[in-house]
Amino acid sequence: MFSLCLLLLAAPVGCSEEPADSAPQPPKQVWLAASHILIQYVGAASSAEGVTRTKDEALKLADRLAAEARSGADFAELARQHSDGPTGPGGGSLGDFPSTRMVPAFSLATALLAVGEVSDPVETKFGFHVIRRDREVEIVGARHILVTHSGSPRKPDSVTRTPEEAQVRATETLGKARSGRDFGELAAEYSDGPTGVKGGDLGTFPRGGRMGPAFDTAVFGLEVGAISDIVETQFGYHIILRYE
């Protein structure tokens, strides 16, 4: 079961039974939120030892469960009772994920659903999936400059400045950013974070990311193109530019 989880949630876009150039491709880096019920059969990739149903039997069960879900049955309870996937005990929830983490057929089917809609059975090499799109996912795209200090976790070994000195450095850097200096160039020069060499680019991401609640509150509160005040997290002092 663990190997299935890794394959399903970490598979690259090209990991399909069809050749990569002929498989339907969802838009890249669309963030989705969904739950699913996975019905496996003998011969499906990473099928559990206890699975004895044929492919036809699996499809019939998936069809029945899709119909029950559309008729008002509790989707999470159906997943707990019937799903062969590792998320079954948790009600089938996959949380928020970028479309490129799933096999193409799964992501494309999910992206085409309206919020709350339940799919017909979707076939992948892992079996048949009944998918419910749970909600729209609010995302941002941002760059940041991170100024660390002696008490910051994961700081570069060369950083010895005190928290007070780090705050002064962050304040000076914020002034330069707001005076019109190129944010990417400032990140490359002043950021202690690993994205500094990429101009501070964090890409696109939803709420609840690894940066913490204070960072989330700040970045989601910005207008596109705006630069934040200094934001303190456990990692140090951040200056954030929202670009999406």
KEGUDO-470610 format. One record per atom (N, C-alpha, C): z, y, x; residue in three letters. Coordinates in steps of 0.05 Angstrom, whole numbers, plus 32768, in hexadecimal, padded with zeros to 4 digits. Example, Ala and Ser with C-alpha at 12.3 -4.5 7.8 and 13.67 -1.06 7.14 Angstrom:
809C7F8E8108ALA/809C7FA680F6ALA/809C7FBE8108ALA/808E7FD38101SER/808F7FEB8111SER/809D80018102SER/
! end
This chain:
80007FE88010MET/800080008000MET/800080198011MET/800F80198027PHE/801080308038PHE/7FF580378044PHE/7FE68022804CSER/7FCC80278057SER/7FB980338043SER/7FBC802B8029LEU/7FAC80378014LEU/7FB180558012LEU/7FCB805C8013CYS/7FD380788011CYS/7FC580898027CYS/7FC6807E803FLEU/7FBA808D8055LEU/7F9C808F8051LEU/7F8F807A8049LEU/7F72807B8045LEU/7F6A808E802FLEU/7F79808D8019LEU/7F71809D8002LEU/7F7780BA8007LEU/7F8E80C18013LEU/7F9580DD8016LEU/7F8B80E98030LEU/7F8380DA8043ALA/7F7B80E5805DALA/7F5E80E08063ALA/7F4F80D38051ALA/7F3480CB8057ALA/7F2380E4805AALA/7F1180E5806FPRO/7EFF80FB8071PRO/7EE980FA805CPRO/7EDB81108059VAL/7EC881128043VAL/7EB380FC8045VAL/7EAB80F4805CGLY/7E9580E0805FGLY/7E9E80C4805AGLY/7EB880BF8054CYS/7EC280A48053CYS/7EBD80998037CYS/7EA480938031SER/7E9D80888017SER/7E8D806F801BSER/7E8A805E8006GLU/7E7A80478008GLU/7E5C804E800AGLU/7E5580668001GLU/7E39806F8003GLU/7E36807D801EGLU/7E1D807F8028PRO/7E18808F8040PRO/7E2180AC803BPRO/7E2B80B98050ALA/7E3680D4804DALA/7E2180E78042ALA/7E0780E38049ASP/7DF380F78041ASP/7DEB80F38024ASP/7DF180DC8017SER/7DEA80D87FFBSER/7E0180D97FE8SER/7E1A80D87FF3ALA/7E3180D97FE1ALA/7E3480F57FD6ALA/7E3C80F77FBDPRO/7E4281127FB1PRO/7E59811F7FC0PRO/7E5581387FC7GLN/7E6981477FD7GLN/7E76815D7FC6GLN/7E90815D7FC3PRO/7E9D81737FB6PRO/7E9D818C7FC8PRO/7EA081A37FBCPRO/7EA281BB7FCDPRO/7EB881B87FE1PRO/7EB481C27FFALYS/7EC881BE800ELYS/7EE081D0800ALYS/7EF781C58010GLN/7F1081D3800FGLN/7F1781DF7FF3GLN/7F0E81D17FDEVAL/7F1981D87FC4VAL/7F3481CB7FC1VAL/7F4881DA7FB9TRP/7F6281CE7FB6TRP/7F6581C47F99TRP/7F6F81AC7F96LEU/7F72819F7F7CLEU/7F8F81957F79LEU/7F9681917F60ALA/7FB081847F59ALA/7FAA816F7F44ALA/7FB281567F4AALA/7FAB81417F37ALA/7FBF812A7F39ALA/7FBE81197F24SER/7FCC81007F24SER/7FB780EA7F1FSER/7FBD80D27F27HIS/7FA980BD7F23HIS/7FB780A27F1FHIS/7FA880907F12ILE/7FB080747F0FILE/7F9B80647F1DILE/7FA380547F31LEU/7F9080447F40LEU/7F9280277F36LEU/7F7B801C7F2EILE/7F7A80007F26ILE/7F697FF17F3AILE/7F757FDF7F49GLN/7F677FD17F5DGLN/7F5E7FB57F53GLN/7F4D7FA87F63TYR/7F447F8E7F5DTYR/7F417F7E7F77TYR/7F3D7F657F75VAL/7F3A7F547F8DVAL/7F217F5D7F9BVAL/7F247F647FB5GLY/7F0D7F6D7FC5GLY/7F0C7F8B7FC8GLY/7F1C7F9B7FB8ALA/7F1D7FB87FBCALA/7F2B7FBE7FD7ALA/7F237FD47FE3ALA/7F2E7FDB7FFDALA/7F4C7FDF7FFBALA/7F5B7FD2800DSER/7F787FD4800FSER/7F867FCB7FF5SER/7F7A7FB87FE7SER/7F877FAF7FCESER/7FA17FA07FD5SER/7FB47FA47FC3ALA/7FCF7F987FC8ALA/7FCD7F797FC5ALA/7FDF7F6B7FD2GLU/7FDF7F4E7FD1GLU/7FE17F437FB5GLU/7FF07F517FA3GLY/7FF57F477F89GLY/7FDE7F4C7F75GLY/7FC97F597F7EVAL/7FB37F5F7F6CVAL/7FA17F477F6AVAL/7F9D7F3D7F51THR/7F8C7F257F4CTHR/7F757F2A7F39THR/7F747F427F2CARG/7F607F477F18ARG/7F447F4A7F25ARG/7F307F447F15THR/7F147F477F1ETHR/7F0C7F657F1BTHR/7EF57F6C7F26LYS/7EEB7F877F23LYS/7EE77F8E7F06LYS/7EDB7F7C7EF7ASP/7ED77F817EDAASP/7EF17F857ECBASP/7F057F757ED2GLU/7F1F7F787EC5GLU/7F2C7F937ECCGLU/7F287F9B7EE6ALA/7F337FB57EEEALA/7F267FCC7EDFALA/7F0C7FCA7EDBLEU/7EFF7FE07ECDLEU/7F077FE17EB0LEU/7F0B7FCA7EA3LYS/7F147FC97E87LYS/7F307FD57E85LYS/7F427FCF7E98LEU/7F5C7FDA7E97LEU/7F5C7FF87E9BLEU/7F4B80017EAEALA/7F49801E7EB4ALA/7F3E802C7E9BALA/7F2A80217E8EASP/7F1F802D7E75ASP/7F35802F7E60ASP/7F45801A7E5DARG/7F5A801B7E49ARG/7F6F80307E4FARG/7F7780327E68LEU/7F8B80467E6FLEU/7F8180627E6CLEU/7F6780677E73ALA/7F5C80817E6FALA/7F5C80897E51ALA/7F5680757E40ALA/7F56807B7E23ALA/7F7280807E19ALA/7F8680717E23GLU/7FA180767E1BGLU/7FAB80917E24GLU/7FA480997E3DALA/7FAD80B37E47ALA/7FA180CA7E36ALA/7F8780C67E2EARG/7F7A80DB7E1EARG/7F8680DC7E01ARG/7F9180C67DF9SER/7F9D80C57DDESER/7FB980CF7DDDSER/7FC380D87DF4GLY/7FDE80E47DF4GLY/7FF480D47E02GLY/7FED80BC7E0DALA/800180AD7E1BALA/800A80BC7E34ALA/802280B87E3CASP/802D80C67E54ASP/801F80BC7E6DASP/801180CE7E7APHE/800180C67E91PHE/801380BB7EA7PHE/802980C97EADALA/803B80C07EC2ALA/804680A57EBDALA/804C809F7EA4GLU/805780857E9DGLU/8042806F7EA0GLU/802980757E98LEU/801380627E9CLEU/800F805C7EBALEU/801180717ECBALA/800F806D7EE7ALA/8025805B7EF2ALA/803E80617EE9ARG/805480517EF3ARG/805180337EEBARG/8046802E7ED3GLN/804480137EC9GLN/802C80047ED5GLN/801680137EDBHIS/7FFD80047EE1HIS/7FF0800B7EFCHIS/7FF680227F08SER/7FE880297F20SER/7FEE80177F38SER/7FD9800F7F46ASP/7FDD80007F5FASP/7FDF80127F77ASP/7FDD802C7F73GLY/7FDE803F7F89GLY/7FFB80457F91GLY/7FFF804F7FA9PRO/801A80567FB3PRO/8027806C7FA3PRO/8018807C7F95THR/802480927F85THR/802C80897F69THR/802680707F62GLY/802D80657F47GLY/804A80697F40GLY/805D80617F51PRO/807A80647F4APRO/808280807F44PRO/807380947F50GLY/807A80B07F4BGLY/806A80BC7F34GLY/805D80AB7F24GLY/804D80B57F0EGLY/803180BC7F14GLY/802880B47F2CGLY/800C80B87F34GLY/800580D37F3FGLY/801980E57F42SER/801381007F4BSER/800B81007F69SER/7FF4810E7F6ELEU/7FEB81127F89LEU/7FF2812E7F93LEU/7FFE813E7F82GLY/800581597F8BGLY/7FEC816A7F8FGLY/7FEE817E7FA0ASP/7FD8818F7FA8ASP/7FCA81847FC0ASP/7FB081847FC1PHE/7FA181797FD8PHE/7F8681877FDAPHE/7F7C818A7FF3PRO/7F6181947FF6PRO/7F4D817D7FF0PRO/7F3781847FE4SER/7F2481707FDBSER/7F1A815F7FF2SER/7F1A816A800ATHR/7F0F815C8021THR/7F218146802BTHR/7F3A81448020ARG/7F4B812E8028ARG/7F4681148018ARG/7F3881168003MET/7F3280FF7FF2MET/7F1680F57FF7MET/7F1180DC7FEEVAL/7EF580D27FEFVAL/7EE580E37FDCVAL/7ECB80E77FE2PRO/7EBB80FA7FD2PRO/7EBA80F57FB4PRO/7EB880DC7FACALA/7EB680D67F8FALA/7ECF80DF7F80ALA/7EE680DB7F8DPHE/7EFF80E37F81PHE/7F0181017F7EPHE/7EFC810F7F94SER/7EFE812C7F94SER/7EEB81397F80SER/7ED2812F7F80LEU/7EBE813A7F6FLEU/7EC581377F51LEU/7ECF811F7F4BALA/7ED781197F2FALA/7EEE812B7F27ALA/7F01812F7F39THR/7F1881407F33THR/7F10815D7F2FTHR/7EFE81677F41ALA/7EF681827F3FALA/7EE781897F25ALA/7EDA81757F1ALEU/7ECA81797F01LEU/7EDB81787EE8LEU/7EF4816F7EEBLEU/7F06816E7ED3LEU/7F1281897ECDLEU/7F16818E7EB3ALA/7F2681A57EABALA/7F43819E7EAFALA/7F5481B27EB1VAL/7F7181AD7EB4VAL/7F7B819E7E9BVAL/7F8981887EA0GLY/7F9381777E8BGLY/7F8181627E82GLY/7F6781637E8BGLU/7F54814F7E82GLU/7F5781357E92GLU/7F51811E7E85VAL/7F5381047E92VAL/7F3780F97E96VAL/7F3280EE7EADSER/7F1780E47EB4SER/7F1180C97EA8SER/7EF880C17EA6ASP/7EF080A57EA4ASP/7EF880987EBEASP/7EF8807D7EBFPRO/7EFE80707ED9PRO/7EEA80797EEEPRO/7EF580807F05VAL/7EE580897F1CVAL/7EE780737F32VAL/7ED080697F3AGLU/7ED180537F4DGLU/7ECF805D7F69GLU/7EE180547F7ATHR/7EE080577F97THR/7EE3803C7FA3THR/7EE2803A7FBDLYS/7EE6801F7FCALYS/7F0280147FC6LYS/7F1580257FBDPHE/7F30801C7FB9PHE/7F3480117F9DPHE/7F2180147F8BGLY/7F24800A7F70GLY/7F1B801F7F5CGLY/7F27801F7F44PHE/7F2080327F2FPHE/7F3780457F2BPHE/7F31805F7F2AHIS/7F4580747F27HIS/7F4280817F0CHIS/7F5880847EFEVAL/7F5980957EE6VAL/7F6880AE7EEFVAL/7F5A80C57EEDILE/7F6480DE7EFAILE/7F6A80F27EE4ILE/7F8181007EE7ARG/7F8781177ED7ARG/7F89812F7EE9ARG/7F7A81447EE3ARG/7F7E815D7EF2ARG/7F96816C7EE7ARG/7FA981727EF8ASP/7FC3817C7EEFASP/7FC4819A7EEBASP/7FB881A97EFCARG/7FBA81C67EFAARG/7FA681D37F0EARG/7FA281ED7F0BGLU/7F9381FC7F1FGLU/7FA682017F36GLU/7F9C82027F4EVAL/7FAC82067F65VAL/7FA682227F71VAL/7FBA82337F71GLU/7FB6824E7F7DGLU/7FB7824B7F9BGLU/7FA382567FA8ILE/7FA282557FC5ILE/7F9E82717FD1ILE/7FA582737FEAVAL/7F9F828B7FF9VAL/7F9282838014VAL/7F8582968020GLY/7F7B8293803BGLY/7F8882A9804BGLY/7F9382A28062ALA/7FA282B78071ALA/7FA182B3808FALA/7FA582C9809DARG/7FAA82C980BAARG/7FC782D280BEARG/7FD382CB80D4HIS/7FED82D680DAHIS/7FF182D980F8HIS/800382EB80FEILE/800D82EE811AILE/802A82E6811AILE/803182D3812ALEU/804D82CA812CLEU/805982D38146LEU/806F82E18143VAL/807F82EA815BVAL/809982DA815BVAL/809C82C9816FTHR/80B382B78170THR/80C882C48183THR/80DF82B78183HIS/80F582C08195HIS/810482A7819FHIS/811982AC81AESER/8127829681BBSER/8133828181A8SER/81378289818FGLY/81438276817CGLY/812E8269816AGLY/8115826E816ESER/81008263815CSER/80FA82468164SER/80F782358150PRO/80EE821A8156PRO/80D1821A815EPRO/80C98209816FARG/80AD82058177ARG/80A2821E8185ARG/80B3822F8190LYS/80A98246819FLYS/809D823D81B9LYS/808A824C81C4PRO/8080824681DFPRO/8097824781F3PRO/809582378207ASP/80AA8236821CASP/80AE82518229ASP/80988260822ASER/809A827A8239SER/80A882908229SER/80AE828C8210VAL/80BB82A081FFVAL/80D982A18204VAL/80E382B7820DTHR/80FF82BB8212THR/810B82D38204THR/80FA82E181F5ARG/810382FA81E8ARG/811982F481D3ARG/812A830781CETHR/813F830581BATHR/8132830A819ETHR/814183038189PRO/8137830A816EPRO/81318328816BPRO/814383388176GLU/813F83558174GLU/8126835E8182GLU/81218353819AGLU/8109835981A9GLU/80F0834F819AGLU/80F28338818DALA/80DC832E817EALA/80D583408166ALA/80EA834A815AGLN/80E5835C8143GLN/80D78376814CGLN/80DF83808163VAL/80D28398816DVAL/80B583938173VAL/80AF837C817FARG/809483758186ARG/80838371816CARG/808F83658158ALA/80818361813FALA/807B837C8131ALA/808F838F8132THR/808B83A98126THR/807583B88134THR/807483B7814EGLU/805E83C4815DGLU/804383B88157GLU/8042839D8154THR/80298390814ETHR/802083968132THR/80338398811FLEU/802C83A08104LEU/801F83BB8103LEU/802A83CE8112GLY/801F83E98113GLY/800283E8811DGLY/7FFD83D88131LYS/7FE183D6813BLYS/7FCF83CA8126LYS/7FD883B68118ALA/7FC783AA8103ALA/7FC183BE80EDALA/7FD583CE80E5ARG/7FD083E180D0ARG/7FC183FA80D9ARG/7FBF83FD80F3SER/7FAF841480FDSER/7F91840D80FFSER/7F8A83F480F8GLY/7F6E83ED80F8GLY/7F6583DA810EGLY/7F7883D2811FARG/7F7083BE8134ARG/7F6883A48127ARG/7F5583968133ASP/7F4C837C8129ASP/7F6383688128ASP/7F68835D8110PHE/7F7F834B810DPHE/7F7D8332811EPHE/7F658327811FGLY/7F61830F812FGLY/7F668313814DGLY/7F5D832A8156GLU/7F6283318172GLU/7F8083358178GLU/7F8D83428165LEU/7FAA83458169LEU/7FB9832A8169LEU/7FB083188157ALA/7FBC82FD8156ALA/7FB882EF8171ALA/7FA082F1817CALA/7F9A82E38195ALA/7FAB82EF81ABALA/7FB1830981AAGLU/7FC1831581BFGLU/7FDF831381BBGLU/7FE8831481A2TYR/80058316819ETYR/801382FE8191TYR/800382ED8183SER/801082D88174SER/801982C18187SER/803182B78181ASP/803C82A08190ASP/803682868181ASP/802A8288816AGLY/80248270815BGLY/800B82628165GLY/80088248815EPRO/7FF182398167PRO/7FD68242815DPRO/7FD682538147THR/7FBD825D813CTHR/7FB48277814ATHR/7FC48281815CGLY/7FBE829A8169GLY/7FA282998176GLY/7F9C82838183VAL/7F8282818190VAL/7F6B8281817CVAL/7F70827C8163LYS/7F5C827D814ELYS/7F5E8296813DLYS/7F6A82AB8149GLY/7F6C82C4813BGLY/7F8282C38125GLY/7F9482AF8128GLY/7FA982AD8114GLY/7FA182A080FAGLY/7F8A829480F9ASP/7F7F828A80DFASP/7F8E827180D7ASP/7F9A827280BFLEU/7FA8825B80B3LEU/7F97824C809FLEU/7F7F8255809AGLY/7F6E82498086GLY/7F78824F806AGLY/7F70823E8057THR/7F788241803CTHR/7F8E822C8036THR/7FA082338024PHE/7FB78221801FPHE/7FC4822A8004PHE/7FD282177FF7PRO/7FE0821D7FDEPRO/7FFD82257FE3PRO/800B822B7FCEARG/802882307FD1ARG/803682167FDAARG/804D821B7FE6GLY/805D82037FEEGLY/805481F88009GLY/804882098019GLY/803F81FF8034GLY/805581FE8048GLY/804D81F78060ARG/806181F28075ARG/806E820B807FARG/806582238077MET/806F823C8083MET/808982458076MET/808F823B805EGLY/80A982418052GLY/80A78255803BGLY/80BC8257802APRO/80BC82678012PRO/80B782858018PRO/80C38290802DALA/80C082AD8032ALA/80A382B38039ALA/809682A28048PHE/807A82A6804FPHE/806982A48036PHE/806E828F8025ASP/805F828C800CASP/806182A57FFBASP/807982AE7FF7THR/807E82C67FE6THR/806E82DE7FF0THR/806E82E1800AALA/806082F88015ALA/804282F68013ALA/803782DF801AVAL/801A82DD801BVAL/800E82DC7FFFVAL/801B82CF7FECPHE/801182CE7FD1PHE/801582E97FC2PHE/802682FA7FCDGLY/802A83147FC1GLY/801783297FCCGLY/800683227FDFLEU/7FF483357FEBLEU/7FD983367FDCLEU/7FCD834D7FDBGLU/7FB1834F7FD2GLU/7F9F83467FE9GLU/7F87833D7FE2VAL/7F7483357FF7VAL/7F6E834D8008VAL/7F7083498022GLY/7F6B835F8036GLY/7F84836E803EGLY/7F9B83688031ALA/7FB383768037ALA/7FC38369804EALA/7FD38379805CILE/7FE4836F8072ILE/800183718069ILE/8010835D806ESER/802C835C8065SER/803E836E8077SER/80568373806DASP/806B837C807EASP/807383658090ASP/8086836980A1ILE/8090835380B2ILE/809F833F80A1ILE/8098832580A3VAL/80A483108094VAL/80B482FE80A7VAL/80CE82FB80A2GLU/80DE82EA80B3GLU/80E082CE80A7GLU/80DB82BA80B8THR/80E0829E80B0THR/80EF829180C7THR/80F4827780C4GLN/8102826980DAGLN/80F2826980F4GLN/80D8826D80F2PHE/80C7826C8109PHE/80C682868119PHE/80CE829C810CGLY/80CD82B68119GLY/80C482CB8106GLY/80B582DF8110TYR/80AB82F58100TYR/808D82F480FDTYR/808482F580E3HIS/806882F280DDHIS/805D830D80D3HIS/8044831280DAILE/8033832680CEILE/801C831880C2ILE/8017831C80A8ILE/8003830B8099ILE/7FED831D808EILE/7FD583148092LEU/7FBD83208086LEU/7FB1830C8072LEU/7FB083138059ARG/7FA383018045ARG/7F8583088043ARG/7F7482F48046TYR/7F5882F98044TYR/7F4B82EA802DTYR/7F5A82DA801FGLU/7F4F82CC8007GLU/7F6582C87FF3GLU/
! end
